Amino acid sequence: MKLKKATKPLRLLFMNAALIQWLGIWLTGFGTTHWVLYWPAAFFSFAAITGICPGLMITRAIFRE
């Protein structure tokens, strides 16, 4: 499977989603928030920084662009 990076608008969407989740975690309290909520925030941050999104790669493989 060829590695295809996310476009700039999609990376901006990932960054906005990550920032909103990190803000929610911060407002709730890092010690209070369940650890499961850190996963999507970390994945969105990774996807925004690198352009590599595993979920997008799987979706493209299933629907074969």
PDB file of N, CA, C and O in Angstrom, chain B, residues numbered from 101:
ATOM      1  N   MET B 101       0.847  -1.174   0.000  1.00  0.00           N
ATOM      2  CA  MET B 101       0.000   0.000   0.000  1.00  0.00           C
ATOM      3  C   MET B 101       0.891   1.235   0.000  1.00  0.00           C
ATOM      4  O   MET B 101       1.821   1.347   0.799  1.00  0.00           O
ATOM      5  N   LYS B 102       0.595   2.150  -0.898  1.00  0.00           N
ATOM      6  CA  LYS B 102       1.369   3.375  -1.016  1.00  0.00           C
ATOM      7  C   LYS B 102       0.955   4.363   0.077  1.00  0.00           C
ATOM      8  O   LYS B 102      -0.234   4.565   0.322  1.00  0.00           O
ATOM      9  N   LEU B 103       1.929   4.967   0.719  1.00  0.00           N
ATOM     10  CA  LEU B 103       1.655   5.944   1.772  1.00  0.00           C
ATOM     11  C   LEU B 103       1.251   7.260   1.130  1.00  0.00           C
ATOM     12  O   LEU B 103       2.047   7.891   0.434  1.00  0.00           O
ATOM     13  N   LYS B 104       0.031   7.665   1.364  1.00  0.00           N
ATOM     14  CA  LYS B 104      -0.478   8.908   0.809  1.00  0.00           C
ATOM     15  C   LYS B 104      -0.824   9.836   1.969  1.00  0.00           C
ATOM     16  O   LYS B 104      -1.659   9.506   2.811  1.00  0.00           O
ATOM     17  N   LYS B 105      -0.182  10.986   2.006  1.00  0.00           N
ATOM     18  CA  LYS B 105      -0.390  11.899   3.127  1.00  0.00           C
ATOM     19  C   LYS B 105      -1.681  12.696   2.959  1.00  0.00           C
ATOM     20  O   LYS B 105      -2.206  12.846   1.856  1.00  0.00           O
ATOM     21  N   ALA B 106      -2.171  13.198   4.083  1.00  0.00           N
ATOM     22  CA  ALA B 106      -3.385  13.999   4.100  1.00  0.00           C
ATOM     23  C   ALA B 106      -3.116  15.365   3.472  1.00  0.00           C
ATOM     24  O   ALA B 106      -1.998  15.879   3.526  1.00  0.00           O
ATOM     25  N   THR B 107      -4.142  15.933   2.884  1.00  0.00           N
ATOM     26  CA  THR B 107      -4.028  17.262   2.286  1.00  0.00           C
ATOM     27  C   THR B 107      -3.969  18.321   3.380  1.00  0.00           C
ATOM     28  O   THR B 107      -4.270  18.044   4.541  1.00  0.00           O
ATOM     29  N   LYS B 108      -3.582  19.531   3.003  1.00  0.00           N
ATOM     30  CA  LYS B 108      -3.467  20.606   3.993  1.00  0.00           C
ATOM     31  C   LYS B 108      -4.789  20.937   4.684  1.00  0.00           C
ATOM     32  O   LYS B 108      -4.802  21.109   5.902  1.00  0.00           O
ATOM     33  N   PRO B 109      -5.914  21.033   3.945  1.00  0.00           N
ATOM     34  CA  PRO B 109      -7.174  21.288   4.652  1.00  0.00           C
ATOM     35  C   PRO B 109      -7.542  20.185   5.647  1.00  0.00           C
ATOM     36  O   PRO B 109      -8.083  20.466   6.717  1.00  0.00           O
ATOM     37  N   LEU B 110      -7.250  18.938   5.296  1.00  0.00           N
ATOM     38  CA  LEU B 110      -7.541  17.824   6.203  1.00  0.00           C
ATOM     39  C   LEU B 110      -6.636  17.878   7.424  1.00  0.00           C
ATOM     40  O   LEU B 110      -7.071  17.570   8.534  1.00  0.00           O
ATOM     41  N   ARG B 111      -5.382  18.267   7.227  1.00  0.00           N
ATOM     42  CA  ARG B 111      -4.466  18.412   8.367  1.00  0.00           C
ATOM     43  C   ARG B 111      -4.934  19.520   9.302  1.00  0.00           C
ATOM     44  O   ARG B 111      -4.800  19.408  10.521  1.00  0.00           O
ATOM     45  N   LEU B 112      -5.487  20.599   8.728  1.00  0.00           N
ATOM     46  CA  LEU B 112      -6.027  21.678   9.551  1.00  0.00           C
ATOM     47  C   LEU B 112      -7.227  21.189  10.353  1.00  0.00           C
ATOM     48  O   LEU B 112      -7.396  21.561  11.514  1.00  0.00           O
ATOM     49  N   LEU B 113      -8.058  20.359   9.735  1.00  0.00           N
ATOM     50  CA  LEU B 113      -9.190  19.766  10.447  1.00  0.00           C
ATOM     51  C   LEU B 113      -8.706  18.906  11.612  1.00  0.00           C
ATOM     52  O   LEU B 113      -9.253  18.983  12.712  1.00  0.00           O
ATOM     53  N   PHE B 114      -7.673  18.080  11.370  1.00  0.00           N
ATOM     54  CA  PHE B 114      -7.105  17.265  12.447  1.00  0.00           C
ATOM     55  C   PHE B 114      -6.570  18.139  13.574  1.00  0.00           C
ATOM     56  O   PHE B 114      -6.763  17.828  14.750  1.00  0.00           O
ATOM     57  N   MET B 115      -5.894  19.239  13.216  1.00  0.00           N
ATOM     58  CA  MET B 115      -5.333  20.127  14.235  1.00  0.00           C
ATOM     59  C   MET B 115      -6.446  20.762  15.072  1.00  0.00           C
ATOM     60  O   MET B 115      -6.334  20.837  16.296  1.00  0.00           O
ATOM     61  N   ASN B 116      -7.513  21.214  14.422  1.00  0.00           N
ATOM     62  CA  ASN B 116      -8.623  21.818  15.164  1.00  0.00           C
ATOM     63  C   ASN B 116      -9.292  20.808  16.090  1.00  0.00           C
ATOM     64  O   ASN B 116      -9.622  21.130  17.232  1.00  0.00           O
ATOM     65  N   ALA B 117      -9.488  19.598  15.602  1.00  0.00           N
ATOM     66  CA  ALA B 117     -10.092  18.553  16.442  1.00  0.00           C
ATOM     67  C   ALA B 117      -9.195  18.234  17.633  1.00  0.00           C
ATOM     68  O   ALA B 117      -9.681  18.054  18.750  1.00  0.00           O
ATOM     69  N   ALA B 118      -7.881  18.165  17.392  1.00  0.00           N
ATOM     70  CA  ALA B 118      -6.943  17.883  18.487  1.00  0.00           C
ATOM     71  C   ALA B 118      -6.950  19.010  19.515  1.00  0.00           C
ATOM     72  O   ALA B 118      -6.966  18.752  20.719  1.00  0.00           O
ATOM     73  N   LEU B 119      -6.939  20.255  19.048  1.00  0.00           N
ATOM     74  CA  LEU B 119      -6.930  21.385  19.983  1.00  0.00           C
ATOM     75  C   LEU B 119      -8.195  21.425  20.833  1.00  0.00           C
ATOM     76  O   LEU B 119      -8.129  21.709  22.029  1.00  0.00           O
ATOM     77  N   ILE B 120      -9.340  21.144  20.229  1.00  0.00           N
ATOM     78  CA  ILE B 120     -10.595  21.139  20.984  1.00  0.00           C
ATOM     79  C   ILE B 120     -10.581  20.020  22.026  1.00  0.00           C
ATOM     80  O   ILE B 120     -11.024  20.218  23.157  1.00  0.00           O
ATOM     81  N   GLN B 121     -10.072  18.848  21.645  1.00  0.00           N
ATOM     82  CA  GLN B 121     -10.011  17.753  22.615  1.00  0.00           C
ATOM     83  C   GLN B 121      -9.023  18.044  23.733  1.00  0.00           C
ATOM     84  O   GLN B 121      -9.325  17.790  24.899  1.00  0.00           O
ATOM     85  N   TRP B 122      -7.847  18.572  23.403  1.00  0.00           N
ATOM     86  CA  TRP B 122      -6.872  18.900  24.446  1.00  0.00           C
ATOM     87  C   TRP B 122      -7.408  19.996  25.371  1.00  0.00           C
ATOM     88  O   TRP B 122      -7.156  19.967  26.576  1.00  0.00           O
ATOM     89  N   LEU B 123      -8.144  20.959  24.814  1.00  0.00           N
ATOM     90  CA  LEU B 123      -8.751  21.999  25.640  1.00  0.00           C
ATOM     91  C   LEU B 123      -9.771  21.396  26.596  1.00  0.00           C
ATOM     92  O   LEU B 123      -9.815  21.758  27.772  1.00  0.00           O
ATOM     93  N   GLY B 124     -10.595  20.473  26.091  1.00  0.00           N
ATOM     94  CA  GLY B 124     -11.576  19.799  26.950  1.00  0.00           C
ATOM     95  C   GLY B 124     -10.918  18.983  28.044  1.00  0.00           C
ATOM     96  O   GLY B 124     -11.388  18.974  29.182  1.00  0.00           O
ATOM     97  N   ILE B 125      -9.835  18.296  27.711  1.00  0.00           N
ATOM     98  CA  ILE B 125      -9.109  17.520  28.717  1.00  0.00           C
ATOM     99  C   ILE B 125      -8.503  18.454  29.754  1.00  0.00           C
ATOM    100  O   ILE B 125      -8.538  18.167  30.951  1.00  0.00           O
ATOM    101  N   TRP B 126      -7.951  19.564  29.298  1.00  0.00           N
ATOM    102  CA  TRP B 126      -7.329  20.524  30.227  1.00  0.00           C
ATOM    103  C   TRP B 126      -8.381  21.152  31.145  1.00  0.00           C
ATOM    104  O   TRP B 126      -8.148  21.301  32.345  1.00  0.00           O
ATOM    105  N   LEU B 127      -9.547  21.522  30.579  1.00  0.00           N
ATOM    106  CA  LEU B 127     -10.591  22.139  31.395  1.00  0.00           C
ATOM    107  C   LEU B 127     -11.177  21.148  32.401  1.00  0.00           C
ATOM    108  O   LEU B 127     -11.550  21.539  33.507  1.00  0.00           O
ATOM    109  N   THR B 128     -11.260  19.882  32.030  1.00  0.00           N
ATOM    110  CA  THR B 128     -11.758  18.861  32.939  1.00  0.00           C
ATOM    111  C   THR B 128     -10.736  18.547  34.021  1.00  0.00           C
ATOM    112  O   THR B 128     -11.086  18.276  35.169  1.00  0.00           O
ATOM    113  N   GLY B 129      -9.472  18.589  33.636  1.00  0.00           N
ATOM    114  CA  GLY B 129      -8.388  18.273  34.560  1.00  0.00           C
ATOM    115  C   GLY B 129      -7.681  17.019  34.085  1.00  0.00           C
ATOM    116  O   GLY B 129      -8.310  15.987  33.851  1.00  0.00           O
ATOM    117  N   PHE B 130      -6.364  17.119  33.945  1.00  0.00           N
ATOM    118  CA  PHE B 130      -5.599  15.993  33.427  1.00  0.00           C
ATOM    119  C   PHE B 130      -5.681  14.776  34.347  1.00  0.00           C
ATOM    120  O   PHE B 130      -5.605  13.641  33.876  1.00  0.00           O
ATOM    121  N   GLY B 131      -5.833  14.993  35.630  1.00  0.00           N
ATOM    122  CA  GLY B 131      -5.943  13.875  36.563  1.00  0.00           C
ATOM    123  C   GLY B 131      -7.343  13.290  36.635  1.00  0.00           C
ATOM    124  O   GLY B 131      -7.518  12.155  37.079  1.00  0.00           O
ATOM    125  N   THR B 132      -8.336  14.049  36.206  1.00  0.00           N
ATOM    126  CA  THR B 132      -9.727  13.622  36.275  1.00  0.00           C
ATOM    127  C   THR B 132     -10.168  12.890  35.016  1.00  0.00           C
ATOM    128  O   THR B 132     -10.987  11.973  35.078  1.00  0.00           O
ATOM    129  N   THR B 133      -9.631  13.293  33.886  1.00  0.00           N
ATOM    130  CA  THR B 133     -10.034  12.741  32.590  1.00  0.00           C
ATOM    131  C   THR B 133      -9.597  11.286  32.464  1.00  0.00           C
ATOM    132  O   THR B 133      -8.489  10.919  32.855  1.00  0.00           O
ATOM    133  N   HIS B 134     -10.485  10.466  31.913  1.00  0.00           N
ATOM    134  CA  HIS B 134     -10.159   9.053  31.698  1.00  0.00           C
ATOM    135  C   HIS B 134      -9.088   8.936  30.622  1.00  0.00           C
ATOM    136  O   HIS B 134      -9.036   9.753  29.703  1.00  0.00           O
ATOM    137  N   TRP B 135      -8.236   7.924  30.733  1.00  0.00           N
ATOM    138  CA  TRP B 135      -7.098   7.778  29.824  1.00  0.00           C
ATOM    139  C   TRP B 135      -7.507   7.504  28.387  1.00  0.00           C
ATOM    140  O   TRP B 135      -6.726   7.757  27.469  1.00  0.00           O
ATOM    141  N   VAL B 136      -8.716   6.989  28.170  1.00  0.00           N
ATOM    142  CA  VAL B 136      -9.168   6.689  26.813  1.00  0.00           C
ATOM    143  C   VAL B 136      -9.301   7.964  25.973  1.00  0.00           C
ATOM    144  O   VAL B 136      -9.119   7.923  24.756  1.00  0.00           O
ATOM    145  N   LEU B 137      -9.613   9.080  26.606  1.00  0.00           N
ATOM    146  CA  LEU B 137      -9.775  10.333  25.872  1.00  0.00           C
ATOM    147  C   LEU B 137      -8.454  10.894  25.347  1.00  0.00           C
ATOM    148  O   LEU B 137      -8.457  11.770  24.482  1.00  0.00           O
ATOM    149  N   TYR B 138      -7.347  10.409  25.852  1.00  0.00           N
ATOM    150  CA  TYR B 138      -6.052  10.874  25.360  1.00  0.00           C
ATOM    151  C   TYR B 138      -5.715  10.274  23.994  1.00  0.00           C
ATOM    152  O   TYR B 138      -4.981  10.890  23.222  1.00  0.00           O
ATOM    153  N   TRP B 139      -6.237   9.084  23.681  1.00  0.00           N
ATOM    154  CA  TRP B 139      -5.900   8.416  22.417  1.00  0.00           C
ATOM    155  C   TRP B 139      -6.305   9.223  21.190  1.00  0.00           C
ATOM    156  O   TRP B 139      -5.451   9.502  20.349  1.00  0.00           O
ATOM    157  N   PRO B 140      -7.590   9.616  21.049  1.00  0.00           N
ATOM    158  CA  PRO B 140      -7.947  10.371  19.845  1.00  0.00           C
ATOM    159  C   PRO B 140      -7.233  11.719  19.770  1.00  0.00           C
ATOM    160  O   PRO B 140      -6.865  12.168  18.685  1.00  0.00           O
ATOM    161  N   ALA B 141      -7.035  12.364  20.921  1.00  0.00           N
ATOM    162  CA  ALA B 141      -6.321  13.644  20.914  1.00  0.00           C
ATOM    163  C   ALA B 141      -4.886  13.464  20.435  1.00  0.00           C
ATOM    164  O   ALA B 141      -4.374  14.292  19.681  1.00  0.00           O
ATOM    165  N   ALA B 142      -4.241  12.396  20.865  1.00  0.00           N
ATOM    166  CA  ALA B 142      -2.870  12.120  20.424  1.00  0.00           C
ATOM    167  C   ALA B 142      -2.837  11.743  18.946  1.00  0.00           C
ATOM    168  O   ALA B 142      -1.943  12.178  18.221  1.00  0.00           O
ATOM    169  N   PHE B 143      -3.803  10.937  18.488  1.00  0.00           N
ATOM    170  CA  PHE B 143      -3.846  10.544  17.077  1.00  0.00           C
ATOM    171  C   PHE B 143      -4.112  11.746  16.175  1.00  0.00           C
ATOM    172  O   PHE B 143      -3.489  11.877  15.122  1.00  0.00           O
ATOM    173  N   PHE B 144      -5.026  12.620  16.575  1.00  0.00           N
ATOM    174  CA  PHE B 144      -5.291  13.822  15.782  1.00  0.00           C
ATOM    175  C   PHE B 144      -4.055  14.715  15.728  1.00  0.00           C
ATOM    176  O   PHE B 144      -3.741  15.281  14.681  1.00  0.00           O
ATOM    177  N   SER B 145      -3.357  14.841  16.850  1.00  0.00           N
ATOM    178  CA  SER B 145      -2.140  15.656  16.871  1.00  0.00           C
ATOM    179  C   SER B 145      -1.084  15.061  15.944  1.00  0.00           C
ATOM    180  O   SER B 145      -0.449  15.788  15.180  1.00  0.00           O
ATOM    181  N   PHE B 146      -0.895  13.752  16.009  1.00  0.00           N
ATOM    182  CA  PHE B 146       0.070  13.078  15.140  1.00  0.00           C
ATOM    183  C   PHE B 146      -0.285  13.267  13.668  1.00  0.00           C
ATOM    184  O   PHE B 146       0.590  13.537  12.845  1.00  0.00           O
ATOM    185  N   ALA B 147      -1.572  13.125  13.337  1.00  0.00           N
ATOM    186  CA  ALA B 147      -2.014  13.264  11.953  1.00  0.00           C
ATOM    187  C   ALA B 147      -1.840  14.700  11.459  1.00  0.00           C
ATOM    188  O   ALA B 147      -1.496  14.917  10.298  1.00  0.00           O
ATOM    189  N   ALA B 148      -2.074  15.675  12.332  1.00  0.00           N
ATOM    190  CA  ALA B 148      -1.911  17.076  11.936  1.00  0.00           C
ATOM    191  C   ALA B 148      -0.448  17.417  11.712  1.00  0.00           C
ATOM    192  O   ALA B 148      -0.125  18.168  10.791  1.00  0.00           O
ATOM    193  N   ILE B 149       0.430  16.886  12.527  1.00  0.00           N
ATOM    194  CA  ILE B 149       1.854  17.210  12.412  1.00  0.00           C
ATOM    195  C   ILE B 149       2.498  16.504  11.225  1.00  0.00           C
ATOM    196  O   ILE B 149       3.237  17.123  10.459  1.00  0.00           O
ATOM    197  N   THR B 150       2.221  15.208  11.067  1.00  0.00           N
ATOM    198  CA  THR B 150       2.915  14.422  10.046  1.00  0.00           C
ATOM    199  C   THR B 150       2.148  14.284   8.735  1.00  0.00           C
ATOM    200  O   THR B 150       2.751  14.071   7.683  1.00  0.00           O
ATOM    201  N   GLY B 151       0.827  14.402   8.791  1.00  0.00           N
ATOM    202  CA  GLY B 151       0.014  14.166   7.607  1.00  0.00           C
ATOM    203  C   GLY B 151      -0.315  12.701   7.405  1.00  0.00           C
ATOM    204  O   GLY B 151      -0.995  12.346   6.443  1.00  0.00           O
ATOM    205  N   ILE B 152       0.156  11.848   8.296  1.00  0.00           N
ATOM    206  CA  ILE B 152      -0.102  10.413   8.209  1.00  0.00           C
ATOM    207  C   ILE B 152      -1.261  10.072   9.147  1.00  0.00           C
ATOM    208  O   ILE B 152      -1.166  10.268  10.358  1.00  0.00           O
ATOM    209  N   CYS B 153      -2.345   9.565   8.580  1.00  0.00           N
ATOM    210  CA  CYS B 153      -3.516   9.212   9.367  1.00  0.00           C
ATOM    211  C   CYS B 153      -3.886   7.760   9.076  1.00  0.00           C
ATOM    212  O   CYS B 153      -4.350   7.454   7.978  1.00  0.00           O
ATOM    213  N   PRO B 154      -3.687   6.857  10.046  1.00  0.00           N
ATOM    214  CA  PRO B 154      -4.011   5.445   9.816  1.00  0.00           C
ATOM    215  C   PRO B 154      -5.470   5.211   9.436  1.00  0.00           C
ATOM    216  O   PRO B 154      -5.760   4.366   8.588  1.00  0.00           O
ATOM    217  N   GLY B 155      -6.377   5.939  10.043  1.00  0.00           N
ATOM    218  CA  GLY B 155      -7.790   5.787   9.712  1.00  0.00           C
ATOM    219  C   GLY B 155      -8.078   6.158   8.268  1.00  0.00           C
ATOM    220  O   GLY B 155      -8.878   5.499   7.603  1.00  0.00           O
ATOM    221  N   LEU B 156      -7.442   7.193   7.788  1.00  0.00           N
ATOM    222  CA  LEU B 156      -7.598   7.617   6.399  1.00  0.00           C
ATOM    223  C   LEU B 156      -6.994   6.591   5.449  1.00  0.00           C
ATOM    224  O   LEU B 156      -7.549   6.334   4.381  1.00  0.00           O
ATOM    225  N   MET B 157      -5.869   6.005   5.828  1.00  0.00           N
ATOM    226  CA  MET B 157      -5.226   4.984   4.997  1.00  0.00           C
ATOM    227  C   MET B 157      -6.108   3.742   4.888  1.00  0.00           C
ATOM    228  O   MET B 157      -6.230   3.160   3.811  1.00  0.00           O
ATOM    229  N   ILE B 158      -6.722   3.337   5.995  1.00  0.00           N
ATOM    230  CA  ILE B 158      -7.610   2.173   5.984  1.00  0.00           C
ATOM    231  C   ILE B 158      -8.852   2.436   5.143  1.00  0.00           C
ATOM    232  O   ILE B 158      -9.286   1.572   4.381  1.00  0.00           O
ATOM    233  N   THR B 159      -9.423   3.630   5.282  1.00  0.00           N
ATOM    234  CA  THR B 159     -10.605   3.988   4.507  1.00  0.00           C
ATOM    235  C   THR B 159     -10.300   4.012   3.020  1.00  0.00           C
ATOM    236  O   THR B 159     -11.099   3.537   2.214  1.00  0.00           O
ATOM    237  N   ARG B 160      -9.150   4.560   2.651  1.00  0.00           N
ATOM    238  CA  ARG B 160      -8.765   4.583   1.236  1.00  0.00           C
ATOM    239  C   ARG B 160      -8.532   3.174   0.704  1.00  0.00           C
ATOM    240  O   ARG B 160      -8.825   2.902  -0.460  1.00  0.00           O
ATOM    241  N   ALA B 161      -8.019   2.288   1.519  1.00  0.00           N
ATOM    242  CA  ALA B 161      -7.780   0.910   1.092  1.00  0.00           C
ATOM    243  C   ALA B 161      -9.109   0.159   0.898  1.00  0.00           C
ATOM    244  O   ALA B 161      -9.246  -0.649  -0.021  1.00  0.00           O
ATOM    245  N   ILE B 162     -10.068   0.433   1.763  1.00  0.00           N
ATOM    246  CA  ILE B 162     -11.367  -0.247   1.667  1.00  0.00           C
ATOM    247  C   ILE B 162     -12.145   0.216   0.439  1.00  0.00           C
ATOM    248  O   ILE B 162     -12.697  -0.598  -0.301  1.00  0.00           O
ATOM    249  N   PHE B 163     -12.183   1.536   0.228  1.00  0.00           N
ATOM    250  CA  PHE B 163     -12.988   2.087  -0.858  1.00  0.00           C
ATOM    251  C   PHE B 163     -12.216   2.279  -2.154  1.00  0.00           C
ATOM    252  O   PHE B 163     -12.799   2.647  -3.173  1.00  0.00           O
ATOM    253  N   ARG B 164     -10.928   2.036  -2.125  1.00  0.00           N
ATOM    254  CA  ARG B 164     -10.059   2.100  -3.316  1.00  0.00           C
ATOM    255  C   ARG B 164     -10.356   3.307  -4.190  1.00  0.00           C
ATOM    256  O   ARG B 164     -11.086   3.223  -5.178  1.00  0.00           O
ATOM    257  N   GLU B 165      -9.778   4.414  -3.802  1.00  0.00           N
ATOM    258  CA  GLU B 165      -9.980   5.689  -4.516  1.00  0.00           C
ATOM    259  C   GLU B 165      -9.878   5.543  -6.005  1.00  0.00           C
ATOM    260  O   GLU B 165     -10.024   6.526  -6.733  1.00  0.00           O
TER     261      GLU B 165
END
